[in-house]
Protein backbone atom coordinates (compact mmCIF):
# COMPACT_ATOMS: atom_id res chain seq x y z
CA UNK A 1 0.00 0.00 0.00
CA UNK A 2 1.09 3.56 -0.60
CA UNK A 3 0.94 6.61 1.67
CA UNK A 4 -0.85 8.55 -1.03
CA UNK A 5 -4.64 8.68 -0.92
CA UNK A 6 -6.48 7.69 -4.05
CA UNK A 7 -7.06 10.79 -6.20
CA UNK A 8 -10.64 12.04 -5.99
CA UNK A 9 -13.02 11.49 -8.85
CA UNK A 10 -13.64 15.23 -8.83
CA UNK A 11 -11.80 18.05 -7.10
CA UNK A 12 -13.08 18.99 -3.63
CA UNK A 13 -15.58 21.79 -3.58
CA UNK A 14 -14.50 25.11 -2.10
CA UNK A 15 -16.01 24.36 1.31
CA UNK A 16 -14.41 20.90 1.47
CA UNK A 17 -11.11 22.39 0.37
CA UNK A 18 -11.34 24.90 3.21
CA UNK A 19 -11.97 22.08 5.67
CA UNK A 20 -8.93 20.17 4.46
CA UNK A 21 -6.83 23.32 4.75
CA UNK A 22 -8.10 23.94 8.29
CA UNK A 23 -7.39 20.32 9.28
CA UNK A 24 -3.88 20.57 7.88
CA UNK A 25 -3.19 23.78 9.83
CA UNK A 26 -4.73 22.40 13.02
CA UNK A 27 -7.15 25.34 13.16
CA UNK A 28 -10.08 25.45 15.54
CA UNK A 29 -13.36 25.39 13.67
CA UNK A 30 -15.67 25.99 16.68
CA UNK A 31 -18.10 23.28 15.66
CA UNK A 32 -19.44 20.28 17.53
CA UNK A 33 -17.66 16.93 17.71
CA UNK A 34 -20.44 15.25 15.72
CA UNK A 35 -20.07 17.80 12.94
CA UNK A 36 -16.32 17.23 12.87
CA UNK A 37 -16.81 13.47 12.61
CA UNK A 38 -19.26 13.96 9.75
CA UNK A 39 -16.92 16.30 7.86
CA UNK A 40 -13.92 14.02 8.36
CA UNK A 41 -15.87 10.94 7.27
CA UNK A 42 -17.05 12.70 4.11
CA UNK A 43 -13.56 13.93 3.29
CA UNK A 44 -12.10 10.47 3.85
CA UNK A 45 -14.66 8.96 1.50
CA UNK A 46 -14.33 11.65 -1.16
CA UNK A 47 -10.53 11.54 -1.22
CA UNK A 48 -10.18 7.81 -0.71
CA UNK A 49 -8.04 8.38 2.38
CA UNK A 50 -7.96 5.89 5.25
CA UNK A 51 -7.32 8.35 8.09
CA UNK A 52 -6.75 11.99 9.03
CA UNK A 53 -3.02 11.66 8.47
CA UNK A 54 -3.67 10.91 4.81
CA UNK A 55 -5.97 13.93 4.62
CA UNK A 56 -3.15 16.15 5.89
CA UNK A 57 -0.64 14.53 3.51
CA UNK A 58 -3.08 15.16 0.65
CA UNK A 59 -3.45 18.80 1.72
CA UNK A 60 0.31 19.37 1.66
CA UNK A 61 0.91 17.50 -1.59
CA UNK A 62 -1.88 19.34 -3.38
CA UNK A 63 -0.76 22.75 -2.12
CA UNK A 64 -3.78 23.32 0.16
CA UNK A 65 -1.52 23.63 3.22
CA UNK A 66 2.05 24.48 3.65
C-alpha positions in Angstrom: 0.0 0.0 0.0 1.1 3.6 -0.6 0.9 6.6 1.7 -0.8 8.6 -1.0 -4.6 8.7 -0.9 -6.5 7.7 -4.1 -7.1 10.8 -6.2 -10.6 12.0 -6.0 -13.0 11.5 -8.9 -13.6 15.2 -8.8 -11.8 18.1 -7.1 -13.1 19.0 -3.6 -15.6 21.8 -3.6 -14.5 25.1 -2.1 -16.0 24.4 1.3 -14.4 20.9 1.5 -11.1 22.4 0.4 -11.3 24.9 3.2 -12.0 22.1 5.7 -8.9 20.2 4.5 -6.8 23.3 4.8 -8.1 23.9 8.3 -7.4 20.3 9.3 -3.9 20.6 7.9 -3.2 23.8 9.8 -4.7 22.4 13.0 -7.1 25.3 13.2 -10.1 25.5 15.5 -13.4 25.4 13.7 -15.7 26.0 16.7 -18.1 23.3 15.7 -19.4 20.3 17.5 -17.7 16.9 17.7 -20.4 15.3 15.7 -20.1 17.8 12.9 -16.3 17.2 12.9 -16.8 13.5 12.6 -19.3 14.0 9.8 -16.9 16.3 7.9 -13.9 14.0 8.4 -15.9 10.9 7.3 -17.1 12.7 4.1 -13.6 13.9 3.3 -12.1 10.5 3.9 -14.7 9.0 1.5 -14.3 11.7 -1.2 -10.5 11.5 -1.2 -10.2 7.8 -0.7 -8.0 8.4 2.4 -8.0 5.9 5.2 -7.3 8.3 8.1 -6.7 12.0 9.0 -3.0 11.7 8.5 -3.7 10.9 4.8 -6.0 13.9 4.6 -3.1 16.1 5.9 -0.6 14.5 3.5 -3.1 15.2 0.7 -3.5 18.8 1.7 0.3 19.4 1.7 0.9 17.5 -1.6 -1.9 19.3 -3.4 -0.8 22.8 -2.1 -3.8 23.3 0.2 -1.5 23.6 3.2 2.0 24.5 3.7 
